[in-house]
Amino acid sequence: MSKKTYIIILIVLVLILSGLIFYYLKNKNTDGGNGGIADTFKNFFPFGGEEVVNNNNGTTTPDETPIVEEPVDFIQKLRKLSSEPVAGAGLLDVKAGTVVRYIEKATGHIFEVELFSPRQGRISNTTVPKVYDAVWGNKNNSLITRYLKDDDRTVETYSLTVKDISTTTENTITGIAFPSRISDVSVIDASVFYLEQGVNGSNGYVSNWSGGSKKQIWNSPIKELISQYVNNKTVALTTKSEENTEGFLYFVDTGNGSTRRIIGNIIGLSTLVDSSATRVLYLKQEQGVEMFLYDMTTKTRDAVYPVTFPEKCVWSSKNKDIVFCAVPKEGVEKSSLTFWYKGLNQFNDDIWKYDLENKTSDIVLSMSSETSENIDVIKPILSESEQYLVFMNKRDNALWSLDLTK
């Protein structure tokens, strides 16, 4: 064999080998099928009661230590906690102060921020793509995540738990898939409530974070509902707010499944129940927009001003008469809530404190005085000490904290 022939054969073999390698890598990295995002995620967290441990292999970016961002001015009154969109956050008060944990929407990476220090960084790089909602609980160690599959329509729900949490070492994520067709989730302490929507209505279940000890407590032809796990004994279910449509609020006993209708026939109803399940802050959208406090003990109803959405409010756990709310500078009108849900309008909010006993309200912060960004508040939560109010901006899903003591 001549030298020229040998070189030609060698070149052909190299080309064939290169083609095979390219074909293998192309199929391995193609979304959909067994290599797609959704299928990969399923392989990590299959349905059932057995936990699957993800030690940052497979879908994650190898990293032995968390990413710690540059030091920030943690003493400012209004502080932006995330530069990327967030799906949900949780709070935990420790001896040193309040710690925030949140999950990014795009990557599913989990971050931790200490509000009492400049310390912040990623504590888990497990990739959970397209997370659009997350609810934290179980002492801030667990969260229910809801994410979109590749078709951008199908929603799947997983319970994730962060184990061996540390800001200096790699963490382990365990996950369990919850049933499909879940339309709404709320949590309290170690318990989860979720609604499954079917053709003929909805079913409601309580379970633990692993999906075990499952018990049905709700069955109704009503499909469109929003849940609030009020306390260990009560789940509140409110029909989804819609203009020109009567809304209803029900209380469901988590023990025996008994149901009570609390409020009914209210146009465009939206609610927020206090932790004792004795009072309800609710919105009525009829001729105009009105907000009321309904006391179930005295059967009385009082108007509350300024008017805002209950979705922008959070009850104090230290003082039963105090509510903190974000209030649109522009005010709210009929159909405002419906359009807001649909993303057809946006607001610029201030933070207010309502004293329901004395029927007074005071502005806590005009946010435009602290930042040039316009903030449309969603998902407000209070730290246990009530030093901090943490919330998301509906405009970009960034996470913020407000020190209420400053």
C-alpha positions in Angstrom: 0.0 0.0 0.0 1.4 3.3 -1.0 1.9 6.2 1.4 -0.7 8.3 -0.5 -3.3 5.5 -0.2 -2.6 5.1 3.5 -3.1 8.8 4.1 -6.5 8.8 2.2 -7.8 5.9 4.2 -6.7 7.6 7.4 -8.5 10.8 6.4 -11.7 8.8 5.6 -11.6 7.0 8.9 -11.2 10.3 10.8 -14.2 11.8 9.0 -16.4 8.8 9.7 -15.4 8.9 13.4 -16.0 12.6 13.6 -19.5 12.1 12.0 -20.4 9.4 14.6 -19.3 11.6 17.5 -21.3 14.6 16.2 -24.4 12.4 15.7 -24.1 11.0 19.2 -23.7 14.5 20.8 -26.5 16.0 18.8 -29.0 13.3 19.8 -27.8 13.4 23.4 -28.4 17.2 23.8 -31.7 17.4 21.8 -34.7 18.5 23.9 -37.7 16.2 23.9 -37.8 12.4 24.0 -35.5 10.7 26.5 -33.0 13.6 26.4 -35.5 16.4 26.9 -35.7 18.8 29.8 -38.9 17.3 31.2 -37.9 13.7 30.8 -34.5 14.4 32.5 -36.2 16.0 35.4 -38.6 13.1 35.7 -35.7 10.7 35.9 -34.4 12.6 38.9 -37.8 12.8 40.7 -40.0 9.9 39.7 -43.6 9.6 40.9 -44.1 7.8 44.2 -43.1 7.8 47.8 -39.5 6.9 47.4 -37.1 9.8 47.4 -34.5 10.1 44.8 -31.3 11.9 45.7 -29.7 14.3 43.4 -26.1 15.0 44.4 -25.6 17.7 41.7 -25.0 15.2 38.9 -26.6 14.9 35.5 -28.7 18.0 34.9 -26.5 20.2 37.2 -23.4 22.2 36.6 -20.6 20.6 38.6 -19.6 22.9 41.4 -18.2 21.9 44.8 -19.0 25.2 46.5 -21.8 27.7 46.2 -21.5 30.9 44.2 -21.2 33.8 46.6 -22.0 37.2 45.1 -20.2 40.4 45.8 -20.9 42.1 49.1 -24.0 44.2 49.2 -25.3 47.1 51.2 -27.4 44.9 53.5 -28.3 47.8 55.9 -30.5 49.7 53.4 -34.2 49.9 54.2 -35.4 48.6 50.8 -33.1 46.0 49.4 -33.2 44.1 46.1 -32.4 40.5 46.8 -32.3 38.9 43.4 -31.1 40.0 40.0 -32.9 37.2 38.2 -36.6 36.3 38.1 -37.7 34.3 41.2 -40.5 31.7 41.4 -41.1 32.0 45.1 -39.4 32.6 48.4 -39.5 31.5 52.0 -38.4 33.1 55.3 -36.8 31.5 58.4 -35.8 33.4 61.6 -32.7 32.0 63.2 -30.8 33.3 66.3 -28.8 35.8 64.3 -31.8 37.1 62.3 -33.9 36.4 59.2 -32.8 34.2 56.3 -34.4 34.2 52.9 -34.4 31.3 50.5 -35.6 31.5 46.9 -35.6 29.5 43.7 -34.9 31.0 40.3 -37.5 30.7 37.6 -35.2 29.8 34.7 -32.7 27.4 36.3 -34.3 26.2 39.5 -31.1 27.0 41.4 -31.8 27.7 45.1 -30.2 30.7 46.8 -29.9 31.9 50.4 -29.7 35.5 51.6 -29.0 36.6 55.2 -30.9 39.9 55.8 -28.7 40.7 58.8 -25.4 40.4 56.9 -24.0 40.8 53.4 -23.8 37.0 53.0 -25.7 35.6 50.1 -25.1 32.9 47.5 -26.3 29.8 45.8 -26.8 26.8 48.0 -28.0 24.3 45.4 -27.3 24.1 41.6 -29.8 21.3 40.9 -31.4 22.4 37.6 -35.2 22.5 37.6 -36.0 24.3 34.3 -39.0 26.6 33.7 -40.2 26.8 37.3 -43.1 29.3 37.3 -44.3 29.0 40.9 -42.9 27.8 44.2 -44.3 27.6 47.7 -42.0 27.2 50.7 -42.7 25.6 54.0 -41.5 22.9 56.5 -39.2 25.3 58.3 -38.0 26.6 54.9 -36.4 23.3 54.1 -39.0 22.2 51.5 -40.9 23.7 48.7 -43.6 22.8 46.2 -42.4 23.7 42.7 -44.6 23.9 39.6 -43.0 23.9 36.3 -43.9 24.0 32.6 -43.0 21.1 30.3 -41.6 21.6 26.9 -45.0 22.2 25.4 -45.3 25.4 27.6 -48.8 24.3 28.6 -48.6 21.2 30.8 -47.8 21.8 34.4 -46.1 19.3 36.7 -45.8 19.6 40.4 -42.9 18.4 42.6 -42.1 18.5 46.3 -38.4 19.3 46.8 -36.4 19.2 50.0 -33.0 20.7 50.5 -30.9 18.6 52.9 -27.6 19.4 54.7 -28.1 23.1 54.0 -25.0 25.1 54.4 -23.6 28.3 52.8 -20.2 26.7 52.4 -20.8 23.1 51.2 -22.7 21.4 48.4 -26.3 20.5 49.2 -28.4 17.5 48.3 -31.9 17.8 46.7 -34.5 15.1 47.1 -37.7 15.3 45.1 -41.1 13.6 44.8 -43.6 14.1 42.0 -47.1 14.9 43.0 -50.1 13.9 40.8 -50.9 15.6 37.5 -53.8 17.9 37.0 -53.0 19.9 40.1 -54.5 23.4 39.8 -53.6 25.0 43.1 -51.3 24.3 46.1 -50.9 25.9 49.6 -48.9 24.8 52.6 -48.6 25.2 56.3 -45.8 23.8 58.5 -45.4 20.1 57.6 -48.7 19.8 55.6 -49.6 20.4 51.9 -53.1 21.0 50.5 -53.6 20.6 46.7 -56.5 20.7 44.3 -56.9 18.3 41.4 -59.0 19.6 38.6 -61.0 17.1 36.6 -63.7 17.2 33.9 -66.5 17.1 36.4 -65.1 19.4 39.1 -62.3 19.4 41.7 -61.0 17.2 44.5 -58.9 18.5 47.4 -56.3 16.5 49.4 -54.1 17.1 52.4 -50.8 15.2 52.6 -47.3 15.5 54.0 -44.4 16.9 51.9 -43.6 13.5 50.5 -47.2 13.0 49.3 -47.8 10.4 52.0 -50.7 10.3 54.5 -52.9 11.5 51.7 -56.5 12.3 52.6 -59.4 13.7 50.5 -61.3 16.5 52.2 -63.0 18.3 49.3 -65.1 17.3 46.3 -67.1 19.8 44.3 -68.4 20.6 40.8 -66.6 23.9 41.3 -63.3 23.9 39.3 -61.8 27.4 39.5 -60.6 27.8 43.1 -57.7 29.4 45.0 -56.7 27.8 48.3 -55.2 29.2 51.5 -54.0 26.9 54.2 -55.1 29.1 57.0 -54.1 26.9 60.0 -53.7 23.2 60.8 -57.5 22.9 61.1 -58.7 25.0 58.2 -58.3 25.4 54.5 -60.0 28.4 52.8 -61.2 28.0 49.3 -62.2 31.0 47.2 -63.7 30.9 43.7 -61.3 32.7 41.3 -62.1 36.3 41.0 -63.8 37.4 37.8 -65.6 40.6 36.9 -69.4 40.5 36.9 -69.3 37.0 38.5 -70.4 36.2 42.0 -67.7 34.7 44.2 -67.8 32.4 47.3 -65.6 31.6 50.2 -65.6 28.2 51.9 -63.9 26.8 54.9 -62.9 23.1 54.9 -62.1 21.2 58.0 -58.8 19.3 57.5 -59.9 16.7 60.0 -63.3 15.6 58.9 -63.7 17.4 55.6 -66.8 19.3 56.6 -67.5 22.5 54.6 -68.9 25.8 55.6 -69.8 28.7 53.3 -68.4 31.9 54.8 -69.1 34.5 52.2 -71.2 34.3 49.1 -72.7 36.2 46.1 -70.0 38.8 46.1 -69.2 40.2 42.7 -65.5 39.8 41.8 -64.7 38.3 45.2 -61.0 38.1 46.4 -60.1 37.1 50.0 -57.4 36.9 52.7 -58.2 35.0 55.9 -56.4 35.6 59.2 -54.6 32.8 61.0 -57.4 32.2 63.5 -59.9 31.8 60.7 -62.3 34.3 62.3 -61.8 37.3 60.1 -61.6 37.9 56.3 -60.2 40.8 54.4 -62.1 40.8 51.1 -62.6 42.7 47.9 -65.9 43.4 46.2 -65.9 44.6 42.5 -69.4 45.8 41.6 -70.4 49.4 40.9 -67.0 50.4 42.2 -64.2 48.6 44.1 -64.5 48.2 47.8 -62.5 46.4 50.5 -64.1 45.1 53.7 -63.2 43.3 56.9 -65.7 40.6 57.8 -65.7 39.4 61.4 -67.3 35.9 61.6 -67.7 36.1 65.4 -69.7 39.3 65.5 -71.1 38.9 61.9 -70.1 42.5 61.2 -68.6 44.1 58.1 -66.5 47.2 58.0 -65.1 49.1 55.1 -61.2 49.3 54.9 -59.3 52.2 53.2 -57.3 52.6 51.1 -58.6 49.9 48.8 -56.1 47.3 47.4 -56.1 43.7 46.5 -56.0 41.1 49.3 -53.4 39.4 47.2 -51.1 42.3 48.1 -51.6 41.9 51.9 -50.3 39.9 54.8 -51.7 39.5 58.3 -49.5 40.2 61.3 -49.0 37.2 63.6 -48.0 39.3 66.5 -51.0 41.7 66.5 -54.3 40.3 65.2 -55.5 43.8 64.2 -52.6 44.7 62.0 -52.3 44.1 58.2 -49.5 45.2 55.9 -50.5 45.8 52.3 -49.1 47.1 49.1 -51.4 49.8 47.7 -51.3 51.0 44.1 -50.5 54.7 43.8 -53.0 54.9 40.9 -55.9 53.4 42.9 -58.0 50.5 41.7 -61.1 50.4 39.6 -63.7 47.8 38.6 -62.0 45.0 36.6 -58.6 46.1 37.8 -58.0 42.7 39.6 -59.1 40.7 36.6 -56.9 42.6 34.2 -54.0 42.4 36.7 -54.3 38.6 36.9 -54.2 38.4 33.1 -51.2 40.7 32.9 -53.1 43.5 31.1 -52.2 46.2 33.7 -49.5 47.0 36.2 -49.2 49.1 39.3 -46.7 51.2 41.2 -47.2 50.4 44.9 -46.6 51.9 48.3 -46.5 49.9 51.5 -49.2 50.7 54.1 -50.0 49.5 57.6 -53.7 49.0 58.6 -54.9 49.1 62.2 -58.3 47.3 61.9 -59.2 47.8 65.5 -58.8 51.6 65.4 -59.9 51.8 61.7 -56.7 53.7 60.7 -54.1 53.3 58.0 -50.7 54.8 57.6 -48.2 54.7 54.8 -45.0 52.9 55.8 -43.0 53.5 52.7 -43.4 55.4 49.4 -41.2 53.0 47.4 -40.4 55.6 44.8 -38.5 57.5 47.5 -36.1 54.5 47.9 -35.8 53.2 44.4 -36.2 54.3 40.8 -37.8 51.0 39.9 -41.6 50.6 39.7 -42.7 47.8 42.0 -46.0 45.9 41.6 -46.1 43.8 44.8 -47.0 40.1 44.8 -46.6 37.3 47.3 -45.8 39.4 50.4 -44.6 37.5 53.5 -43.6 38.7 57.0 -40.6 37.4 58.9 -41.5 35.8 62.3 -40.0 38.8 64.1 -41.9 41.0 61.7 -38.8 43.1 61.1 -38.9 42.3 57.4 -41.5 42.3 54.7 -40.4 40.3 51.7 -42.2 40.4 48.4 -41.8 39.9 44.6 -42.2 42.5 41.9 -44.8 41.2 39.4 -43.2 43.3 36.6 -40.0 41.2 36.5 -40.3 38.7 39.4 -37.4 40.1 41.2 -37.3 39.6 45.0 -37.2 42.5 47.5 -37.0 43.0 51.3 -38.2 45.9 53.4 -36.9 46.5 56.9 -40.0 47.7 58.8 -37.9 48.9 61.8 -36.1 51.7 59.8 
